[in-house]
Amino acid sequence: MGKTKKVVMIGEREIEIVTGDITDESTDAIVNAANSHLQHGGGVAAAIVRAGGYEIQRESNEYVRKHGSVPTGQAAVTGTGSLKAKYVIHAVGPVWRGGGNDEEDLLFKAVYNALLRAHELGIESIAMPAISMGIFGFPKDRGTRIMLRAIEKFFKDHPGSSVKKVRLVNLFDEMSEEFVKAAEEVFGV
């Protein structure tokens, strides 16, 4: 488990900003920042497969064979191999192309739909990385605010959801600090 940087309460629900390794999380689900073909070759995706085993890639391949590629803004679910979590929710965020290609809306949808999958699974806790803000190049200051707004909207839209805790888990302190700044702006805390 990582080092908590900030906790924000939204009613009875909690957003926790953490510096740590998402593959060590014991939340019910972890979110993978995925590409549409669920090929986990770099970034958080590669780390999740390395830690959990090839079973995650195999299940991802099978998912794409059965359902086709996952559209940007959507999310798919697989098992976790040997990870502590019960599910990996593969959220497909946008590649940053300068901001004129609906990237902000697509990132919002990716986060919201990952939470929706968690809700459909009936789980309570979920750990999520900074989606699209690594190798996909999304600006960190914008992306962190969008992610927090998506979580807030999900909580407001689904007051009876089983999802009670969202942990925003980042390997580097710099990214966690971006989320802390964003939380101060979005929630005034």
C-alpha positions in Angstrom: 0.0 0.0 0.0 1.2 3.4 -0.9 1.7 6.7 1.0 -1.5 8.8 1.3 -1.1 12.4 0.1 -4.8 13.6 0.5 -8.2 12.3 1.3 -11.4 14.0 -0.1 -14.8 13.0 1.2 -17.8 13.4 -1.0 -20.7 12.6 1.3 -19.9 9.0 2.6 -17.6 8.3 -0.3 -13.8 8.8 -0.4 -11.2 9.8 -2.9 -7.7 9.0 -1.7 -4.6 10.3 -3.5 -1.7 7.9 -3.0 1.9 7.6 -4.1 2.6 3.9 -4.6 2.5 0.9 -7.0 -1.0 0.1 -8.3 0.0 -3.5 -8.7 0.3 -3.8 -4.9 -3.2 -2.5 -4.3 -5.7 -4.7 -2.4 -8.7 -2.8 -3.6 -11.5 -4.9 -5.2 -10.4 -3.7 -8.6 -7.5 -1.8 -10.2 -7.8 0.2 -13.4 -5.4 -0.3 -16.2 -4.7 2.7 -18.5 -5.2 0.6 -21.7 -5.2 1.0 -25.5 -8.2 -0.1 -27.6 -6.6 -3.4 -28.6 -5.8 -4.3 -24.9 -2.2 -4.9 -25.8 -0.3 -4.2 -22.6 3.1 -3.4 -23.9 4.1 -0.2 -22.1 3.4 2.0 -19.1 1.0 1.0 -16.3 -0.4 -1.8 -18.6 2.9 -3.5 -18.9 3.6 -3.2 -15.2 0.2 -4.8 -14.4 0.9 -7.8 -16.7 4.4 -8.2 -15.3 3.1 -8.3 -11.8 -0.1 -10.3 -12.4 1.1 -12.6 -15.1 0.4 -13.3 -18.7 -3.1 -14.6 -17.8 -4.2 -10.9 -17.9 -2.9 -10.5 -21.5 -4.5 -13.8 -22.5 -7.9 -12.8 -21.1 -7.5 -9.4 -22.8 -6.8 -11.1 -26.1 -9.9 -13.3 -25.7 -12.0 -10.2 -24.8 -11.0 -8.4 -28.0 -11.5 -11.6 -30.1 -15.1 -11.9 -28.7 -16.1 -8.2 -28.5 -13.8 -6.4 -30.8 -11.5 -3.5 -29.8 -12.6 -1.3 -26.9 -13.5 2.2 -28.1 -11.7 5.2 -26.6 -13.7 6.3 -23.5 -15.0 2.8 -22.7 -13.8 0.1 -20.3 -13.5 -3.7 -20.3 -13.0 -6.1 -17.4 -10.7 -9.1 -17.0 -9.3 -11.1 -14.1 -6.1 -10.1 -12.3 -3.9 -13.2 -12.5 -1.9 -13.3 -9.3 -2.6 -9.7 -8.2 -4.4 -9.0 -4.9 -7.4 -7.2 -6.6 -10.3 -9.3 -8.0 -10.7 -7.4 -11.3 -8.7 -5.4 -13.8 -10.8 -2.7 -15.4 -9.1 -1.7 -18.6 -10.1 2.0 -19.3 -9.2 3.3 -22.7 -8.2 6.9 -22.5 -7.4 9.2 -25.4 -4.1 9.9 -27.0 -3.5 13.6 -26.7 -3.5 15.2 -30.1 -3.5 18.9 -29.1 -7.0 19.1 -27.5 -9.2 19.5 -30.6 -10.3 15.9 -30.9 -12.6 15.5 -28.0 -9.8 14.3 -25.8 -11.2 15.9 -22.6 -14.6 14.4 -23.1 -13.1 11.0 -23.9 -10.9 11.0 -20.8 -14.0 11.9 -18.7 -15.9 9.0 -20.2 -13.0 6.6 -19.7 -12.9 7.3 -16.0 -16.7 7.4 -15.6 -17.1 4.1 -17.5 -14.4 2.4 -15.4 -16.4 3.4 -12.3 -19.6 2.2 -14.0 -18.0 -1.2 -14.6 -17.0 -1.3 -10.9 -20.6 -0.4 -10.0 -21.9 -3.2 -12.2 -19.6 -5.7 -10.5 -20.9 -4.6 -7.1 -17.4 -3.7 -5.7 -16.6 -1.2 -3.0 -13.0 0.0 -3.7 -11.1 0.7 -6.8 -7.5 1.9 -7.5 -7.0 4.1 -10.6 -3.8 5.5 -12.2 -3.5 8.8 -14.1 -5.2 7.7 -17.3 -3.7 9.0 -20.5 -1.2 11.2 -18.7 1.8 9.0 -19.3 2.7 7.7 -22.7 -0.6 9.0 -24.2 0.7 12.6 -23.5 -2.5 14.1 -21.9 -1.5 17.3 -20.0 -1.3 16.5 -16.3 -2.9 19.7 -15.0 -6.0 19.2 -17.2 -6.2 15.4 -16.9 -6.2 15.3 -13.1 -9.0 17.8 -12.9 -11.1 15.9 -15.5 -10.5 12.7 -13.6 -11.7 14.2 -10.3 -14.8 15.8 -12.0 -15.6 12.4 -13.5 -15.4 10.7 -10.2 -17.5 13.4 -8.5 -20.2 13.1 -11.3 -20.3 9.3 -11.0 -20.8 9.6 -7.2 -23.6 12.2 -7.7 -25.3 10.1 -10.5 -25.1 6.9 -8.5 -25.8 7.7 -4.9 -26.6 4.0 -4.0 -23.6 2.6 -5.8 -21.5 -0.1 -4.0 -18.4 2.0 -5.0 -17.3 3.8 -1.8 -13.6 4.4 -2.3 -11.5 5.5 -5.2 -7.7 5.5 -4.7 -5.8 7.5 -7.3 -2.5 5.6 -7.2 0.6 7.0 -8.9 4.1 5.7 -8.9 5.7 9.1 -8.7 5.1 11.8 -6.1 5.0 14.5 -8.8 1.8 13.0 -10.3 0.3 12.6 -6.8 1.0 16.3 -6.2 -0.8 17.2 -9.5 -3.9 15.4 -8.1 -3.6 17.2 -4.8 -3.5 20.6 -6.6 -6.4 19.5 -8.7 -8.4 18.4 -5.7 -7.8 21.8 -4.1 -9.2 23.5 -7.3 -12.1 21.1 -7.9 -13.3 20.5 -4.3 -11.8 23.6 -2.5 -10.1 21.3 0.0 
